[in-house]
Amino acid sequence: MTVLAQAAGFAVLASVSPTALLVMAVYLSTANPRTMALLYVAGAVIMTVATGIALLVVIRITGLNLPRGHDPRFGLRVGLGVLALAGAVFYAVRKPRETTPGKQRRPGLMARLMARPSPRIAFLTGLLVFAPGATFIAAVQVVATSDASVPLIVLALVIVVTITVIVVWLPLVGYLAAPDATTRRLAMLNGWLRTHGRRVVVYALGVAGAVLIVNGALGLAGVL
């Protein structure tokens, strides 16, 4: 159960994605919300499952699940934590791009994708938004390096994927059950995230980085 708890904890951190919620809010307000949202979720799930399986296989092939891989395993977690903290610092110090008077600012990739909503673009956006981050890699690593049975490893991977993409599949389920209420709440959340989303990302990356570094350091010290 320790494996499940650790993997689920990292997956919860991986699920914090204001961008994913903002995109879902946009797609649920289009002319064909069910199709757009479903394909967006499909892209997210496929990317998460594919990268999860690929990471699990690579970790097993490289022997990080073996006793001799103990130090490299926890060293990787420290490295992932450093990357997460670096990301938090980057988002914290980065200033919004200023627009020169009389010159229109070029929108970013996500803005350009959402400006042209189509089923194909929705699926592609799901793939891009859910490219693996440090905490997702750490969650899969916990599963792949455990000495648990195959059924438990499969269960743990399913839990990791389900939690990681909860930020998109849960709003879709809510919309199918209560379209108006879900759309209204997402619109309110959308407005809040446009103002505070950057701060949420900074805090999430900071917490994730600290947890990964502490976990990795304890492992290297032989405590774990």
N, C-alpha and C positions, 0 to 999 in steps of 0.2 A: 504493500500500500504506500510505502515511502516513495517508490518510483512514480506512482500515479499522482501523489500529492505534489512532488517537485515538478513534474512535467506540467501538471495543470497550473501550478503557480506561474511558471514561465509563460505558458500559453495565455494566461490572463493579461500579463504585461504585453504580450505580442498583439492582443486583440484591441489595444487602445489605438484607435486610428480615426482622428477627426476627419481626415480626407475621405475615408471609406464611407462615413456617415453622410458627409456633404454630397458625395456622388449619388448615394442612394436617394437622398431627398430630391435631388434634381431629376433622377430617372422616374421616381414615383409621381412627379408632376408633369410628365410628358403626356402626349396624346395616347400612347400605348404603354401604360405603366407596368402592367403585369409582365408582358414580354420583355421589356427593357430591364426591369429589375431581376427577372428570372435569369436572363442571360448574363447579367452582371454578377449575380451570385454564382452561376455556373462557372464563369471564368475564375472567380475567387476560389471556389472549391477545387477546381482542377489544378490551379497553380499550387495551392496549399498541399493537396494530396501528392502531386507529382514531386514537388521539392522535398516533402517529408519522406517519401519512399526513397528518393535519390540520396538524401542525406543519410538515412538509416543504412542503406547499402554501402555507401562510401565509408562510413564510420566502422562498419563491420569488416570491410575489406582491409582497411588500414590497421586494424587490430586495436583500436582505442577501447574496445570492450574487454580486452584481455588485461590481466594484472600488470603486464609490462607497459600498458598504455595509460596507467594511472596518472602519472605526472603530465604527459602531453594532453590528456583529457581535461584536467583542471587548468592547465596552462592556457588551453584554448578558451576556456570560460573567462579567464582573466582578460585575455585579448579581446573577446567579444564585449566584455564590460568596458574596457578602455574605449572601444569603438562607439559604444552607446553613449558614454560620457562625452566623447568628442562631438557626437551628433547633437547632444543637448547644448553644449557650449556654442556650436555653430549656429543653431536656431536662436539661441539667446542673444548672441551678439550681432547676428545678421540684421541689417536694417532693410526695411521694405524699399524696393526699387523706386526711385523718384522719377517722375515723369517730367521731361523738359517741357516748359510752357509752349503750347502750340504743336507739340508732338505727342502722338498717342503711343502709350506703352504697349509693347508686344505682349500678348497674353502667354502664360505658361502652357506646358504640354497638357495638363489636366483641363485647363480652361478651354483650350482648343478642341480637345476631345468631346467635352460636354456641350460645346457650342454646336456640334454637329451630331446630335443623338441619333443613333441607328442601332439595330440589333447587333450588327458586327462590331461597332465601336463599343457598345456596352460590354460585350464579351471580352474584347481586348482590354478595356479599362479594368475589368475584374482581374485579368492576368497581371497587369502592370501594378495596380494598387497593392496586390497581395504577393509581390515578390518578397522572398524571405528576408527577415531582419535578424538582428542579433539575438533577441529573446526567443524567436521561433526556432532558430538553430540550436539554442541552448536547450529548449524543451525537447527537441528531437534527440539531441545528444544524450540527455538523461535517459530516454527510452532505449536508445541504441546501445548504450554502454552498460546497461543493467544486465544482471544474470537471471532475469525473469524468464518464465516459460514463453513459448511462442504465442499462445492465446493471450497472455497478459500484455505482451509487447504490442500485439495487434490492437487490443482494447485501449492501451495507453495512447497509441498513435491516433486512433479514432477520437479519443477525448481531446487530444491536442488540436487536431484539425477542427473539431466541432467548436471548441472554445475560441480558437483563433479567428474563425469566420463568423462568430456570433453577432458581430457588429453589423453584418449585412443580412444574414438569414433570419434573424429575429425581427427586424423591421419588415421584411417581406412577409413573414407569417402574420405579423400584426396587421399588415395591409390587407391580406387576403381575408382576415377575420373581421376587421373593422376599418374599411378604407378611409372614411372621412376623419375619424379620430386619429388614426395613425399619420395621415398626411398633415393634419393640423399640428400634431405634436412634433413631427419631424421638421416642419417649417419653423416652429419656435426654436427647436434645438439647432437648426441650421443657422438662424440669426445669431444665437449665442456663440456657436462655434466660429463664425466668421470674425467675431470680436476676440474670443478667448482661445481659439483653437491652437494658436502658436504656443501659448503658455502651457496648454495641456500636453502638447508634444514634448516641450522642454522638461516638464515634470516627469512624464512617463519615461523618457529616455534617461533622465537622471536617476530615477528610482531603479530602473532596469540595470543601468550600468553599475550602480552601487551594489545591488544584489548579486550580480554576476561576479564582480571583483571579490566581494567577501566570500561567496561560495567557492570560487576558484582558489582563493588564498587559503581557506580552511582545508580544502582538499590537498593542496600542495604541502600544507603543514602536517598532514596525516590525521587531521581531526575527523574528516569524512571518509 
